[in-house]
Amino acid sequence: MPELIEFETGRLVLRQWKPADRAPFAALNADPRVMEFFPARLTRAESDALADRCESLIDERGWGFMAAELKDSREFIGFVGLHIPIAQLPCSPCVEIGWRLAFPHWGKGLATEAAREVLRIGFGVLGLQEIVSFTAVVNQRSRAVMERLGMRESGSFEHPQVPEGSPLRMHCLYRLLREDHA
């Protein structure tokens, strides 16, 4: 079993998932504000299955979409981390950086703070040569985080897991090369 990569930032702890994370994760996955740029909100069963998958992949690799909690209160607020997409994308094979935080924690720089450390680990510890990110073209908030991280837009594509005809099907791709990471 690989060594688990858990870490802290100034305000956050990024760690393996716990059973207690399931209920607040289900709440954020049912929130229409959080899920605005996804094809659908998740049921409790779908949310639990996603958390189980995140936990399992971290057990396999030592890294993945890590549970994020506030350092001061230990409140679970979502996830931030790295993932190998299973969908065939124009950038496949690749490692993506992603985040999903509960709405009350938006606008505080937490996604950017955690993602900066995730990039440092991805390039410095895991030795990745490139990390990508993608979102629906209309998702300006996530695109702004990608740009704050120094990622560069690298085209667009139709996401194969988003239904045809959906306004969310067109995605933009951002890339960051190891040599461009500050």
Secondary structure, 3 states (H helix, E strand, C coil): CCCCCCEECCCEEEECCCHHHHHHHHHHHCCCCCCCCCCCCCCHHHHHHHHHHHHHHHHHHCCCEEEEEECCCCCEEEEEEEECCCCCCCCCCCCEEEEEECHHHCCCCHHHHHHHHHHHHHHHCCCCCEEEEEEECCCHHHHHHHHHCCCEEEEEEECCCCCCCCCCCEEEEEEEEHHHCC
